[in-house]
């Protein structure tokens, strides 16, 4: 499959819409574990990205520049720890898209591998810490393994999202080990980590975007 710059921008627009729809749910999860503001924080960051998409990125055809601008804009808008994480993800992934107005299976796979690895490196979290890494690491491993066998990004990413969903759900049964929620001890059990939830939703939104492209 291929993805054009306009289709990549459409993915980002779709994330903006999705975050607005899920904002209250993400805040509800965060109220049980933290400050209760994760949904609002994500909304602020993605609304800033939306302004760029409707402004200086409107006619941009370089997928790499679009990804870099999305990351930088999110970082500038969001002061919390999630800002540097997503900024690093997008800016690392952008290297696979640099100078390209259309990207192929291999480049799409490389983008998401770099995206996840950038977040992991920046955040220094591991699977089992009850963070977004519990969503992203299974997705990464699934994507790499399936793409190596099939070289089909669409099918491999679909499997990766399924693995991400399992990883997100697993955070219900994990004690929080990082951040404010680590003070809750066993009270942190039974609730999905909000960062794990929002990162899954972003992966799922990308899958829905490429599926709509393939069926158009």
C-alpha positions as CSV (number, residue, x, y, z in Angstrom):
1,X,0.0,0.0,0.0
2,X,1.0,3.7,-0.3
3,X,0.0,6.7,1.8
4,X,0.0,10.2,0.4
5,X,0.8,13.4,2.3
6,X,-2.9,14.3,2.2
7,X,-3.8,10.9,3.6
8,X,-1.3,11.3,6.4
9,X,-2.7,14.7,7.2
10,X,-6.2,13.1,7.2
11,X,-4.9,10.6,9.8
12,X,-3.9,13.5,12.0
13,X,-7.2,15.2,11.6
14,X,-8.9,11.9,12.5
15,X,-6.9,11.8,15.7
16,X,-8.0,15.3,16.6
17,X,-11.7,14.2,16.2
18,X,-11.2,11.0,18.1
19,X,-9.5,12.7,21.0
20,X,-12.4,15.2,21.3
21,X,-14.8,12.2,21.4
22,X,-12.8,10.3,24.0
23,X,-11.6,13.3,26.1
24,X,-14.1,12.7,28.9
25,X,-13.4,9.0,29.0
26,X,-9.6,9.6,29.2
27,X,-10.1,12.1,32.0
28,X,-12.3,9.6,33.8
29,X,-9.6,6.9,33.7
30,X,-7.0,9.5,34.9
31,X,-9.2,10.6,37.8
32,X,-8.8,7.0,39.2
33,X,-5.1,7.1,38.8
34,X,-3.7,10.6,38.6
35,X,-4.7,14.2,38.1
36,X,-7.8,13.5,36.0
37,X,-6.6,15.7,33.1
38,X,-5.2,13.3,30.5
39,X,-8.0,13.8,28.1
40,X,-7.8,17.6,28.4
41,X,-4.0,17.5,28.0
42,X,-4.3,15.4,24.8
43,X,-7.1,17.7,23.5
44,X,-4.9,20.8,24.0
45,X,-2.0,19.1,22.1
46,X,-4.1,17.8,19.3
47,X,-6.1,21.0,18.8
48,X,-2.7,22.8,18.4
49,X,-1.8,20.3,15.7
50,X,-5.2,20.8,14.1
51,X,-4.4,24.6,13.8
52,X,-1.1,23.8,12.1
53,X,-2.9,21.4,9.7
54,X,-5.4,24.0,8.8
55,X,-2.7,26.7,8.5
56,X,0.9,26.3,7.4
57,X,0.7,22.6,6.8
58,X,-2.4,22.8,4.6
59,X,-0.5,22.6,1.4
60,X,2.6,20.7,2.7
61,X,3.4,17.7,0.6
62,X,6.5,16.4,2.5
63,X,5.3,13.7,4.9
64,X,8.5,14.1,6.9
65,X,7.9,17.8,7.5
66,X,4.3,17.1,8.5
67,X,5.3,14.5,11.1
68,X,8.0,16.8,12.5
69,X,5.6,19.8,12.7
70,X,3.0,17.6,14.5
71,X,5.6,16.5,17.1
72,X,7.0,20.0,17.7
73,X,3.5,21.5,17.9
74,X,2.3,18.9,20.3
75,X,5.4,19.5,22.5
76,X,4.9,23.3,22.5
77,X,1.2,23.0,23.4
78,X,1.5,20.4,26.2
79,X,3.7,20.9,29.2
80,X,3.1,17.5,30.8
81,X,5.3,14.5,30.4
82,X,3.2,13.2,27.5
83,X,4.4,16.1,25.3
84,X,8.0,15.1,25.0
85,X,7.0,11.5,24.5
86,X,4.7,12.1,21.4
87,X,7.1,14.7,20.1
88,X,10.0,12.2,20.2
89,X,7.8,9.6,18.5
90,X,6.7,11.8,15.6
91,X,10.1,13.3,15.1
92,X,11.9,9.9,15.1
93,X,9.3,8.5,12.7
94,X,9.6,11.5,10.4
95,X,13.1,10.3,9.3
96,X,11.4,7.5,7.4
97,X,9.2,10.0,5.6
98,X,11.7,12.7,4.9
99,X,11.3,14.3,1.5
100,X,8.5,12.0,0.4
101,X,5.1,13.0,-0.7
102,X,4.0,9.4,-0.8
103,X,5.3,6.6,1.4
104,X,5.2,2.8,0.9
105,X,4.8,-0.3,3.1
106,X,8.4,-0.4,4.2
107,X,8.5,3.3,5.1
108,X,5.2,3.1,7.0
109,X,6.6,0.2,9.0
110,X,9.8,2.1,9.7
111,X,7.8,5.1,10.8
112,X,5.9,3.2,13.5
113,X,8.9,1.3,14.6
114,X,10.9,4.5,15.1
115,X,7.8,6.1,16.7
116,X,7.5,3.5,19.4
117,X,11.2,3.1,20.0
118,X,11.5,6.9,20.3
119,X,8.8,7.0,23.0
120,X,10.3,4.1,24.8
121,X,13.8,5.7,24.8
122,X,12.4,9.0,26.0
123,X,10.1,7.7,28.7
124,X,12.4,4.9,30.0
125,X,9.4,2.8,30.9
126,X,9.2,-1.0,30.5
127,X,6.3,-3.4,29.9
128,X,4.7,-4.0,33.3
129,X,5.1,-0.4,34.5
130,X,1.4,0.4,33.7
131,X,2.1,3.0,31.0
132,X,1.6,3.5,27.3
133,X,4.6,1.2,26.7
134,X,2.3,-1.7,27.7
135,X,0.3,-0.8,24.6
136,X,3.1,0.1,22.3
137,X,5.6,-2.6,22.9
138,X,3.3,-5.5,21.9
139,X,2.3,-3.5,18.8
140,X,5.9,-3.0,17.9
141,X,6.8,-6.7,18.3
142,X,3.8,-7.8,16.3
143,X,4.4,-5.3,13.5
144,X,8.0,-6.3,13.1
145,X,7.4,-10.0,13.2
146,X,4.4,-10.0,10.8
147,X,6.0,-7.5,8.4
148,X,9.1,-9.6,8.2
149,X,7.0,-12.6,7.1
150,X,4.6,-10.8,4.8
151,X,6.0,-7.4,3.8
152,X,2.3,-6.3,3.9
153,X,2.0,-3.3,6.0
154,X,-1.8,-3.1,6.1
155,X,-2.2,-6.7,7.4
156,X,0.8,-6.4,9.7
157,X,-0.5,-3.2,11.3
158,X,-4.0,-4.7,11.8
159,X,-2.3,-7.5,13.8
160,X,-0.2,-4.9,15.7
161,X,-3.4,-3.0,16.8
162,X,-4.9,-6.3,18.1
163,X,-1.7,-6.8,20.1
164,X,-1.9,-3.2,21.3
165,X,-5.4,-3.8,22.5
166,X,-4.4,-6.8,24.5
167,X,-1.5,-4.8,26.0
168,X,-3.8,-1.9,26.9
169,X,-6.3,-4.3,28.6
170,X,-3.5,-5.9,30.6
171,X,-2.9,-2.6,32.4
172,X,-6.0,-3.2,34.4
173,X,-4.2,-6.0,36.3
174,X,-0.9,-4.1,36.8
175,X,0.1,-2.1,39.8
176,X,1.2,1.4,38.9
177,X,5.0,1.8,39.3
178,X,5.5,5.3,37.8
179,X,4.2,8.8,38.5
180,X,1.5,9.9,40.9
181,X,-0.5,6.7,40.5
182,X,2.4,4.6,42.0
183,X,1.3,5.9,45.4
184,X,-2.0,4.2,45.1
185,X,-0.7,0.7,45.5
186,X,-3.4,-1.9,45.0
187,X,-6.0,0.8,44.4
188,X,-4.4,1.2,41.0
189,X,-5.6,-2.2,40.0
190,X,-8.8,-2.6,37.9
191,X,-8.3,0.5,35.9
192,X,-6.8,0.8,32.4
193,X,-3.9,3.3,32.3
194,X,-5.0,6.4,30.5
195,X,-1.8,6.7,28.5
196,X,-2.1,3.1,27.4
197,X,-5.7,3.9,26.4
198,X,-4.9,7.0,24.4
199,X,-1.9,5.5,22.6
200,X,-4.1,2.5,21.6
201,X,-6.7,4.9,20.3
202,X,-4.1,6.6,18.1
203,X,-2.9,3.3,16.6
204,X,-6.5,2.3,16.0
205,X,-7.2,5.6,14.3
206,X,-4.3,5.0,12.0
207,X,-5.6,1.6,11.1
208,X,-9.1,3.0,10.4
209,X,-7.6,5.7,8.2
210,X,-5.6,3.2,6.1
211,X,-8.6,0.9,5.8
212,X,-10.7,3.7,4.5
213,X,-8.0,4.5,2.0
214,X,-7.8,0.9,0.8
215,X,-11.6,0.6,0.4
216,X,-12.0,4.1,-1.3
